[in-house]
Amino acid sequence: MIPSFANRKRFSDLSEQEILALAISNEEDDARIYRQYAERLRGDYPDSAKVFDGMAVEEDGHREALINLHKQRFGDVIPLIRREHVSGYFSRTPVWLVENLGLERIRDEARAMEQGAEAFYRKAAERTQDADTRALLGRLAAEEAGHDMRAEELTAEYLDEDSRTEEEKTAHRQFVLTWVQPGLAGLMDGSVSTLAPIFATAFATQNTHTTFLVGLAASVGAGISMGFTEAAHDDGVISGRGSPVKRGFASGIMTMVGGLGHALPYLIPDFWTATFIAFAVVFIELWAIAWIQNKYMETPFLRAAFQVVLGGVLVFAAGALIGGG
């Protein structure tokens, strides 16, 4: 058995003092998480940062009430017990996995935190026999359940309609700059630039296995190249385009996806079946690119489609002519 799991205590085995100590550490952790969210958002979303500052203050109030109750019942020494010491206990998503995923993702995680805290307090209240402790835990469960309303109150206090609209625009712009633009560039490069080598090999050899290997190599190589290029040429500090690592992954992965889309059909042994399926995949890829350009880059759909399809047709024709010759 893994030691870290073997040494955990079951929630049902915790004493009332340990339940109080666990509640105190939970409130400390949650307040710290909210303050980290606020600090992460303060630069781009100052009004939303104030909302999370207010939620952290709420958690501080809960912690203080729990500490006072612990002093009354058990004295000043609070046992050290945290979430990771209890088996089957709800856990928090690590902050670094959430804080870089955008404003709405942080808000969703905050809602999940409040729901988990409410469930904990209700379960803890059922485990205690002391009237004062039971009353406090029940009150905290009700307050956690009402934190959505409190969050709305804080939002109304700090986020007027203009501020909310401006933050939504900023979030959308950041999403486009960090993920959509590099991902779209990668998809275009992978879908279009690999057409020539893949179809040149296909028509030159009419060997599906060889064509697949060439397509795989071209797609992976192009993905690595595009990913490193995107990450290296702009650190995002001045341009505001966000993390170079995120942009590099978006560009590199989408480049590979674009190339592999019409390379994978050549796993089919029959040459013409594989080729016709590859044609269909290319058509879907090019129209998907046009749709993304229209939705996120505000390019008129017909113009985007014309540009992408024309470029794809020219590259495909070059590959087919070279391979056929």
C-alpha positions in Angstrom: 0.0 0.0 0.0 1.2 3.5 -0.8 2.4 5.1 2.5 0.8 8.5 1.9 -2.6 6.8 1.5 -2.0 4.2 4.3 -1.3 7.0 6.9 -4.4 9.0 6.2 -7.2 9.0 8.8 -10.8 8.4 7.9 -13.1 11.3 8.4 -15.4 9.1 10.6 -12.4 8.5 12.9 -11.7 12.2 13.6 -12.4 13.6 17.0 -14.4 16.8 17.4 -11.2 18.7 18.1 -9.6 17.4 14.9 -12.8 18.3 13.0 -12.5 21.9 14.3 -8.8 21.9 13.5 -9.4 20.7 10.0 -12.1 23.3 9.5 -9.6 26.0 10.6 -6.9 24.9 8.2 -9.5 24.7 5.4 -10.5 28.3 5.9 -6.9 29.4 6.0 -6.2 27.6 2.7 -9.4 28.9 1.0 -8.6 32.5 2.1 -5.1 32.1 0.7 -6.4 30.7 -2.6 -8.9 33.5 -3.0 -6.1 36.0 -2.4 -3.9 34.3 -5.0 -6.8 34.5 -7.5 -7.2 38.2 -6.7 -3.5 38.8 -7.2 -3.5 36.9 -10.5 -6.5 38.9 -11.7 -5.5 42.3 -10.4 -3.5 43.4 -13.5 -6.1 42.7 -16.1 -9.3 42.4 -14.1 -9.0 44.8 -11.1 -12.7 44.8 -10.3 -13.0 41.0 -10.2 -9.9 41.0 -8.0 -11.8 43.1 -5.5 -14.5 40.4 -5.4 -12.0 37.7 -4.5 -10.4 40.0 -1.9 -13.9 40.3 -0.3 -14.4 36.5 -0.4 -11.0 36.0 1.3 -12.1 38.4 4.1 -15.3 36.2 4.5 -13.1 33.1 5.0 -11.0 35.0 7.5 -14.2 35.6 9.5 -15.0 32.0 9.4 -11.6 31.0 10.6 -11.7 33.5 13.5 -15.0 32.1 14.7 -13.7 28.5 14.5 -10.5 29.5 16.4 -12.6 31.2 19.2 -14.7 28.1 19.5 -11.6 25.8 19.7 -10.2 28.0 22.4 -13.4 27.7 24.5 -13.6 23.9 24.2 -10.0 22.7 23.8 -7.6 25.5 24.6 -5.1 27.4 22.5 -3.1 24.5 20.9 -4.7 23.6 17.6 -3.7 20.1 16.2 -2.0 20.1 12.8 -4.4 18.4 10.4 -5.0 19.3 6.7 -7.1 18.0 3.8 -4.3 15.7 2.6 -4.3 13.9 6.1 -7.9 12.7 5.6 -8.8 9.9 3.3 -11.8 10.4 1.0 -11.8 14.1 1.7 -12.6 16.6 -1.0 -9.5 18.2 -2.4 -8.8 21.5 -4.0 -7.5 21.8 -7.6 -3.9 23.2 -7.3 -4.0 26.9 -7.8 -1.3 26.8 -10.6 -3.6 24.6 -12.7 -6.5 27.1 -12.5 -5.1 30.6 -12.3 -3.7 30.5 -15.8 -6.9 29.3 -17.4 -8.8 32.5 -17.5 -11.4 34.5 -15.5 -14.4 32.2 -16.0 -12.4 29.1 -15.0 -11.4 30.8 -11.8 -15.0 31.8 -11.1 -16.1 28.2 -11.7 -13.4 26.9 -9.4 -14.5 29.3 -6.7 -18.1 28.1 -6.9 -16.9 24.5 -6.6 -14.8 25.4 -3.5 -17.9 26.9 -1.8 -20.0 23.8 -2.6 -17.3 21.5 -1.2 -17.0 23.6 1.9 -20.8 23.5 2.5 -20.8 19.7 2.2 -17.9 19.5 4.6 -19.6 21.6 7.3 -22.9 19.7 7.0 -21.1 16.4 7.4 -19.0 17.8 10.3 -22.1 19.1 12.1 -23.6 15.6 11.9 -20.5 14.2 13.7 -20.4 16.5 16.7 -22.5 16.3 19.9 -21.6 19.7 21.4 -24.5 22.1 20.8 -22.3 25.2 20.3 -20.0 23.4 17.8 -23.0 22.0 16.0 -24.6 25.4 15.8 -21.5 27.1 14.4 -20.8 24.3 11.8 -24.4 24.5 10.7 -24.2 28.3 10.4 -21.0 28.1 8.4 -22.6 25.5 6.1 -25.5 27.9 5.5 -23.0 30.8 4.9 -21.0 28.7 2.4 -24.3 27.8 0.6 -25.1 31.5 0.5 -21.7 32.5 -0.8 -23.0 32.5 -4.4 -25.3 35.3 -3.2 -22.5 37.0 -1.4 -20.3 36.8 -4.4 -23.2 38.4 -6.4 -23.3 41.1 -3.8 -19.6 41.7 -4.1 -19.9 41.6 -7.9 -22.6 44.2 -7.8 -20.6 46.3 -5.5 -17.3 46.3 -7.5 -18.4 45.3 -11.0 -20.8 47.7 -12.7 -22.1 46.9 -16.2 -19.3 48.8 -17.9 -16.6 47.1 -15.8 -18.1 43.7 -16.5 -18.3 44.4 -20.2 -14.7 45.7 -20.3 -13.4 42.6 -18.4 -15.2 40.3 -20.7 -13.7 42.0 -23.7 -10.3 41.8 -22.1 -10.7 38.1 -21.3 -11.9 37.3 -24.9 -9.0 39.3 -26.4 -6.5 37.5 -24.2 -8.0 34.1 -25.1 -7.7 35.0 -28.8 -4.1 36.2 -28.5 -2.9 33.4 -26.4 -4.7 30.4 -27.8 -6.7 31.1 -31.0 -4.1 33.0 -33.0 -1.2 30.6 -32.5 -3.4 27.6 -32.8 -5.0 28.9 -36.0 -1.5 29.6 -37.4 -0.5 26.1 -36.5 -3.6 24.5 -38.0 -3.1 26.5 -41.2 0.5 25.6 -41.5 0.0 21.9 -40.7 -3.0 21.5 -43.0 -1.6 23.4 -46.0 2.2 23.0 -45.9 2.0 19.2 -45.5 -0.3 18.8 -48.5 2.6 18.9 -50.9 4.9 16.3 -49.4 2.1 13.9 -48.5 0.4 13.9 -51.8 3.6 14.1 -53.8 4.7 10.9 -52.0 1.2 9.4 -52.5 1.1 9.9 -56.2 4.8 9.1 -56.7 4.8 5.8 -54.9 1.1 4.8 -54.5 2.3 3.1 -51.4 0.1 3.9 -48.4 2.7 2.9 -45.7 5.4 5.1 -47.2 2.9 8.0 -47.6 1.8 7.7 -44.0 5.4 7.7 -42.7 6.2 10.8 -44.8 3.0 12.5 -43.5 3.8 11.5 -39.9 7.4 12.8 -40.1 6.2 16.1 -41.8 3.5 16.7 -39.3 5.6 16.0 -36.2 8.6 18.0 -37.6 6.4 20.9 -38.5 4.7 20.8 -35.1 8.0 20.9 -33.2 9.3 23.7 -35.4 6.2 25.8 -35.2 5.9 25.3 -31.4 9.5 26.4 -30.7 9.2 29.3 -33.2 6.1 30.6 -31.6 7.5 30.3 -28.0 10.9 31.8 -28.9 10.1 34.8 -31.0 7.8 36.6 -28.5 7.9 36.4 -24.7 4.5 38.1 -24.5 5.7 40.9 -22.2 5.5 43.8 -24.6 2.9 42.4 -27.0 0.6 41.2 -24.3 0.0 37.9 -26.1 0.4 35.8 -23.0 2.6 32.9 -21.9 5.0 31.8 -24.7 4.8 28.3 -23.4 1.0 28.2 -23.9 1.3 29.8 -27.3 4.0 27.3 -28.3 1.9 24.3 -27.2 -1.2 25.7 -29.0 0.8 26.3 -32.2 2.8 23.1 -32.1 -0.1 20.8 -31.3 -2.5 22.3 -33.9 0.2 22.1 -36.5 0.6 18.3 -35.9 -3.2 17.9 -35.9 -3.5 19.7 -39.2 -0.9 17.5 -40.8 -1.9 14.2 -39.3 -5.5 14.8 -40.4 -4.7 13.8 -44.0 -1.8 11.5 -43.1 -3.8 9.1 -41.0 -6.1 7.9 -43.8 -3.0 6.3 -45.4 -3.1 3.7 -42.6 -5.7 2.2 -44.9 -4.0 -0.3 -47.2 -6.0 0.5 -50.3 -4.4 3.5 -52.0 -7.5 5.1 -53.7 -9.7 4.6 -50.6 -7.1 6.3 -48.4 -6.6 9.1 -50.9 -10.3 9.9 -51.3 -10.7 9.9 -47.5 -7.6 12.2 -47.3 -9.3 14.5 -49.8 -12.4 14.7 -47.6 -10.3 15.4 -44.5 -8.5 18.2 -46.3 -11.8 19.7 -47.3 -13.0 19.6 -43.6 -9.8 21.1 -42.4 -9.9 24.0 -44.8 -13.5 24.9 -44.0 -12.7 24.6 -40.2 -9.9 27.1 -40.6 -12.3 29.5 -42.5 -14.9 29.1 -39.7 -12.3 29.8 -36.9 -11.1 32.9 -38.8 -14.7 34.1 -39.2 -15.7 33.4 -35.5 -12.6 34.7 -33.7 -10.7 36.9 -36.1 -13.8 38.5 -37.6 -12.7 37.7 -41.1 -15.7 37.6 -43.5 -16.4 33.9 -44.0 -16.4 33.9 -47.8 -13.1 35.8 -48.0 -11.6 33.5 -45.4 -12.8 30.4 -47.3 -11.5 31.8 -50.6 -8.1 32.5 -49.2 -7.7 29.1 -47.4 -9.2 27.0 -50.2 -7.2 28.8 -52.9 -4.0 28.3 -50.9 -4.8 24.6 -50.2 -5.6 23.9 -53.8 -2.4 25.5 -55.1 -0.3 23.5 -52.6 -2.1 20.3 -53.3 -1.7 20.8 -57.1 2.0 21.4 -56.6 2.3 18.1 -54.7 0.2 16.1 -57.1 2.1 17.5 -60.1 5.5 16.8 -58.6 4.5 13.3 -57.4 2.8 12.5 -60.7 5.9 13.6 -62.7 
